[in-house]
Amino acid sequence: MTPEEAPDQSAPRPDQPARRPDEPAGRPDQPAGRLTRTELATQPHCWRQAGQLAAEMAAQLATGAAPVLPVPGERVAVAGCGTSWFIAQSYAAAREAAGHGETDAFAASEMPAGRRYDRVLLLCRSGTTTEVLQLLDRLRGTVPTVAITAVPGAPVARAADAVIDLSFADEQSVVQTRFATTELTLLRAHLGVDPNPAADAAERVLATPLPPQLLAARQFTFLGTGWTYGLANEAALKLREAAGQWTESYPSMEYRHGPIAVTSPGSVVWLFSDPPNGLLNDITQAGGHAHLCEEDPLAELVRAQLLAVTIAQTRGLDPDHPLHLTRSVILPT
């Protein structure tokens, strides 16, 4: 997307859903980061709404309607770009762990040709990302495709066989927060995970000041295992996107296979899952500070989002409009 094509974030877009009563309208004279803070603060509400949507979809299945989301036993691929790729990673790991079937996650540009799947999910907030459209074009007529998007009339939605409309979680900010976590909440609810405990935990996170060790850090390494590895990747991306912060992310057991070398005083190692034996001592010995999840991992991602916005504002950056980024990547043809 060129600067001329980029949407005016200070004005409503035609594809922007109606503002909820608890969500003030954005104005160009408001402080930098106001949009992102408002959107990430509404995540508990959106997660509960996603849980209701999952229940409605389950009720429709009970009446004999054709399934939209994968059913147990299907071999599934999930693809997206940027944040959507990391959400795909989390869902793929969660679905396999729940015993629902083999599930692969790919960056949309890297999904291999020729593999057999029973269903392919495409995650795309804007519905206009070039790589997702190219993948849909390649898959057309070979496998059922489902798009999860915030803009149900966008090209990705029109190209997919089925669409799940999450426009209630759409955002004006370039950086994704509530849309990404809401689609993951929907997908996990479809696996039988109640979203309410995570929503309650997120409300506690939103009401709690950020720890001073996080605010003072110069470098972050995020670690996760299973479905939380995707969250670790997404947390690292949020700090890079919004704040230009030096971050890395790895599976937890990989930390000692090289990444520990960058740990020193001023480093935070943020664990989204239980630490492997001996890891906390290794972090301390290297001079780093280990930050353990105090809440549900998805709520901890909200804490990382808050941190990204806070660091950006401290540095004089605008997390609503990060450097070099636009809401959607639309490549020239």
C-alpha positions as MATLAB code, in Angstrom:
seq = 'MTPEEAPDQSAPRPDQPARRPDEPAGRPDQPAGRLTRTELATQPHCWRQAGQLAAEMAAQLATGAAPVLPVPGERVAVAGCGTSWFIAQSYAAAREAAGHGETDAFAASEMPAGRRYDRVLLLCRSGTTTEVLQLLDRLRGTVPTVAITAVPGAPVARAADAVIDLSFADEQSVVQTRFATTELTLLRAHLGVDPNPAADAAERVLATPLPPQLLAARQFTFLGTGWTYGLANEAALKLREAAGQWTESYPSMEYRHGPIAVTSPGSVVWLFSDPPNGLLNDITQAGGHAHLCEEDPLAELVRAQLLAVTIAQTRGLDPDHPLHLTRSVILPT';
ca = [
       0.000    0.000    0.000;
       1.386    3.375   -0.986;
       1.086    6.416    1.296;
      -1.629    7.717   -1.022;
      -3.589    4.460   -0.641;
      -3.222    4.273    3.148;
      -6.501    4.904    4.975;
      -6.946    8.051    7.008;
      -6.768    6.630   10.520;
      -8.320    9.739   12.035;
     -11.552    9.384   10.060;
     -14.033    6.497    9.828;
     -13.413    4.088    6.949;
     -16.260    2.648    4.878;
     -15.310   -0.817    6.154;
     -14.938    0.310    9.774;
     -17.594   -1.122   12.111;
     -19.730    1.157   14.226;
     -18.059    2.379   17.385;
     -19.273    0.727   20.577;
     -20.685    2.980   23.325;
     -17.640    2.358   25.536;
     -15.194    3.338   22.782;
     -14.542    7.055   22.166;
     -14.091    8.176   18.577;
     -10.523    8.871   17.495;
      -9.553   12.456   16.713;
      -6.333   13.704   15.157;
      -5.758   16.069   18.085;
      -5.658   13.182   20.586;
      -2.339   11.950   22.064;
      -0.287    9.447   20.073;
      -1.237    5.908   20.960;
      -4.771    6.711   22.053;
      -6.351    4.502   19.404;
      -4.193    1.510   20.248;
      -4.753    1.908   23.987;
      -8.516    2.127   23.475;
      -8.584   -0.909   21.213;
      -6.427   -3.124   23.400;
      -8.493   -2.164   26.455;
     -11.660   -3.518   24.800;
     -10.244   -7.024   24.356;
     -12.080   -8.679   27.279;
     -15.384   -7.484   25.787;
     -14.421   -8.766   22.331;
     -13.295  -12.142   23.700;
     -16.627  -12.688   25.407;
     -18.386  -11.761   22.172;
     -16.217  -14.275   20.306;
     -17.274  -16.923   22.808;
     -20.902  -16.143   22.058;
     -20.217  -16.388   18.327;
     -18.562  -19.788   18.819;
     -21.632  -20.973   20.730;
     -23.921  -19.758   17.945;
     -21.855  -21.597   15.347;
     -22.011  -24.772   17.433;
     -25.783  -24.432   17.704;
     -26.065  -24.108   13.941;
     -24.051  -27.312   13.515;
     -26.493  -29.090   15.807;
     -29.292  -28.220   13.380;
     -27.452  -29.866   10.492;
     -25.719  -26.816    9.017;
     -22.469  -27.419    7.152;
     -19.368  -26.772    9.289;
     -17.333  -23.659    8.631;
     -14.505  -24.179   11.091;
     -12.555  -27.449   11.076;
     -14.182  -30.535   12.557;
     -12.236  -33.158   14.533;
     -10.210  -35.428   12.311;
      -9.725  -32.990    9.465;
      -6.227  -32.214    8.294;
      -6.011  -28.414    8.360;
      -3.672  -25.629    7.289;
      -3.846  -22.093    8.675;
      -2.108  -19.203    6.930;
      -1.645  -15.487    7.363;
       0.945  -12.726    7.376;
       2.676  -11.004   10.271;
       0.488  -11.148   13.375;
      -1.940  -13.487   11.594;
       0.862  -15.990   11.014;
       1.669  -16.044   14.733;
      -1.994  -16.473   15.646;
      -2.065  -19.345   13.152;
       0.877  -20.919   14.998;
      -0.958  -20.703   18.317;
      -4.165  -22.183   16.938;
      -2.355  -24.986   15.105;
      -0.569  -26.076   18.283;
      -3.752  -25.773   20.367;
      -5.824  -27.798   17.887;
      -3.313  -30.632   17.755;
      -2.931  -30.625   21.557;
      -6.727  -30.880   21.858;
      -6.644  -34.006   19.694;
      -8.631  -32.500   16.812;
      -6.189  -33.439   14.075;
      -3.018  -32.474   12.227;
      -2.776  -28.718   11.822;
      -0.032  -26.767   10.051;
       0.609  -23.023   10.220;
       2.270  -21.103    7.405;
       3.158  -17.611    6.383;
       0.819  -17.134    3.424;
       3.737  -16.689    1.035;
       5.389  -19.936    2.198;
       2.608  -22.512    2.197;
       3.960  -25.408    0.128;
       2.108  -26.512   -2.954;
       0.812  -30.040   -3.328;
       0.061  -30.938    0.283;
      -3.350  -32.450    0.936;
      -5.631  -30.674    3.413;
      -9.300  -31.041    4.206;
      -9.698  -27.333    4.952;
      -7.554  -24.191    4.840;
      -8.111  -21.193    7.107;
      -6.902  -17.759    6.000;
      -6.490  -15.123    8.721;
      -6.558  -11.568    7.395;
      -7.843   -8.542    9.301;
      -8.002   -6.163    6.331;
      -9.059   -8.711    3.726;
      -6.703   -7.107    1.221;
      -3.254   -8.610    1.900;
      -1.600   -9.567   -1.380;
       0.013  -12.825   -0.259;
      -3.270  -14.126    1.160;
      -5.092  -13.316   -2.076;
      -2.374  -15.053   -4.084;
      -2.669  -18.149   -1.906;
      -6.449  -18.203   -2.277;
      -6.074  -17.982   -6.030;
      -3.713  -20.959   -5.968;
      -6.037  -23.022   -3.759;
      -9.249  -22.235   -5.646;
     -11.177  -25.402   -6.474;
      -8.743  -27.741   -4.718;
      -9.728  -27.466   -1.023;
     -12.433  -25.686    1.018;
     -11.165  -22.303    2.205;
     -12.380  -20.163    5.111;
     -11.424  -16.520    5.650;
     -11.556  -14.912    9.091;
     -11.569  -11.166    8.577;
     -12.749   -7.838    9.959;
     -13.983   -6.704    6.539;
     -16.460   -9.266    5.167;
     -16.837   -7.461    1.834;
     -13.095   -7.289    1.104;
     -11.342   -9.245   -1.684;
     -10.114  -12.044    0.615;
     -13.656  -12.675    1.828;
     -14.972  -12.727   -1.730;
     -12.274  -15.166   -2.825;
     -12.793  -17.662    0.022;
     -15.478  -20.339    0.058;
     -16.719  -19.264    3.507;
     -16.250  -16.201    5.690;
     -16.305  -15.558    9.431;
     -17.103  -11.922   10.132;
     -15.213  -10.431   13.090;
     -15.906   -6.821   12.191;
     -16.898   -6.173   15.805;
     -13.184   -6.508   16.660;
     -11.843   -4.368   13.799;
      -9.328   -1.628   14.529;
      -8.320    1.799   13.294;
      -4.734    1.324   14.461;
      -2.159   -0.113   12.102;
      -0.827   -2.463   14.790;
      -3.124   -5.402   15.530;
      -4.230   -6.038   19.103;
      -7.884   -6.927   19.680;
      -8.613   -8.429   16.268;
      -5.791  -10.944   16.551;
      -6.596  -12.025   20.090;
     -10.320  -12.171   19.323;
      -9.870  -14.511   16.365;
      -7.633  -16.745   18.490;
     -10.269  -16.689   21.234;
     -12.916  -17.744   18.698;
     -10.737  -20.575   17.418;
      -9.905  -21.786   20.931;
     -13.585  -21.561   21.937;
     -14.336  -23.807   18.957;
     -11.910  -26.273   20.574;
     -13.869  -26.109   23.828;
     -11.871  -23.467   25.732;
     -14.058  -21.118   27.791;
     -12.945  -17.529   26.984;
     -14.264  -16.021   30.213;
     -11.311  -16.855   32.513;
      -8.883  -15.264   30.043;
     -11.167  -12.222   29.715;
     -11.298  -11.875   33.493;
      -7.506  -12.151   33.631;
      -7.103   -9.517   30.919;
      -9.249   -7.123   32.938;
      -6.898   -7.596   35.884;
      -3.882   -6.963   33.656;
      -5.454   -3.790   32.298;
      -6.014   -2.533   35.864;
      -2.457   -3.287   37.042;
       0.583   -0.983   36.603;
       3.418   -2.362   34.507;
       6.320   -3.754   36.557;
       9.291   -1.342   36.684;
      11.697   -4.074   35.502;
       9.814   -4.232   32.208;
       9.767   -0.473   31.723;
      13.519   -0.228   32.349;
      14.593   -3.105   30.090;
      16.792   -2.552   27.049;
      16.128   -5.950   25.421;
      13.431   -8.639   25.547;
      13.444  -12.337   24.747;
      10.001  -13.977   24.678;
       9.671  -17.721   25.201;
       6.743  -20.112   24.838;
       5.859  -23.769   24.442;
       3.037  -25.341   22.472;
       0.283  -22.834   21.731;
       2.076  -20.125   23.707;
       5.054  -20.106   21.324;
       2.906  -18.200   18.818;
       2.042  -15.740   21.588;
       5.745  -15.257   22.302;
       6.333  -14.470   18.631;
       3.432  -12.033   18.627;
       4.578  -10.267   21.813;
       8.005   -9.736   20.301;
       6.452   -8.404   17.109;
       4.284   -5.927   19.044;
       7.310   -4.347   20.720;
       9.199   -4.187   17.433;
       6.267   -2.690   15.531;
       4.990   -0.152   18.041;
       8.166    0.811   19.880;
      11.147   -0.186   17.745;
      12.287   -2.289   20.718;
      15.005   -4.941   20.409;
      13.171   -8.251   20.861;
      13.580  -11.924   20.056;
      11.322  -14.973   20.481;
      11.957  -18.708   20.654;
      10.537  -21.998   21.919;
      11.476  -22.187   25.592;
      13.871  -25.113   25.249;
      15.745  -23.315   22.460;
      16.802  -20.439   24.716;
      19.976  -22.208   25.869;
      20.891  -23.075   22.271;
      22.249  -19.616   21.467;
      19.736  -16.902   22.482;
      21.082  -16.863   26.042;
      24.194  -15.211   24.599;
      22.401  -11.852   24.271;
      21.165  -11.907   27.874;
      22.872   -9.494   30.254;
      21.882   -6.830   32.784;
      18.964   -4.923   31.267;
      17.572   -8.002   29.516;
      14.120   -9.411   30.270;
      13.296  -13.026   29.451;
       9.496  -13.227   29.365;
       8.080  -16.736   29.656;
       4.566  -17.449   28.377;
       4.702  -21.014   29.683;
       6.165  -22.822   32.678;
       9.981  -22.581   32.681;
      11.935  -25.734   31.894;
      14.024  -27.110   34.735;
      17.041  -24.926   35.504;
      16.123  -22.159   33.055;
      15.381  -19.494   35.661;
      18.797  -20.030   37.225;
      20.450  -19.789   33.798;
      18.691  -16.464   33.148;
      19.825  -15.095   36.513;
      23.383  -16.302   35.983;
      23.453  -14.454   32.636;
      22.349  -11.235   34.352;
      18.802  -11.155   32.996;
      15.427  -10.750   34.667;
      12.879  -13.560   34.232;
       9.265  -12.407   33.909;
       6.825  -15.232   34.519;
       3.182  -15.291   33.487;
       1.025  -14.243   36.412;
      -2.190  -14.612   34.401;
      -3.593  -16.585   31.489;
      -1.071  -16.469   28.613;
      -3.494  -14.577   26.373;
      -3.911  -11.971   29.106;
      -0.127  -11.775   29.359;
      -0.086  -10.865   25.680;
      -2.279   -7.901   26.620;
       0.393   -6.901   29.142;
       3.000   -7.034   26.366;
       0.747   -4.866   24.174;
       0.446   -2.312   26.985;
       4.197   -2.332   27.405;
       4.735   -1.760   23.678;
       2.454    1.291   23.694;
       4.033    2.678   26.857;
       7.589    2.327   25.561;
       6.609    3.884   22.248;
       5.068    6.900   23.965;
       8.112    7.261   26.228;
      10.310    7.375   23.123;
       8.105    9.947   21.415;
       6.766    7.437   18.872;
       3.187    7.027   17.731;
       2.082    3.392   18.138;
      -1.111    4.174   16.203;
       1.015    4.887   13.112;
       4.324    2.973   13.406;
       7.269    3.750   11.182;
       7.245    2.046    7.763;
       3.972    0.173    8.407;
       0.479    0.358    6.932;
      -2.747   -1.438    7.873;
      -2.407   -3.841    4.948;
       0.424   -4.837    2.633;
      -0.816   -4.476   -0.926;
       1.936   -5.246   -3.430;
       2.052   -3.875   -6.978;
       1.028   -6.323   -9.667;
];
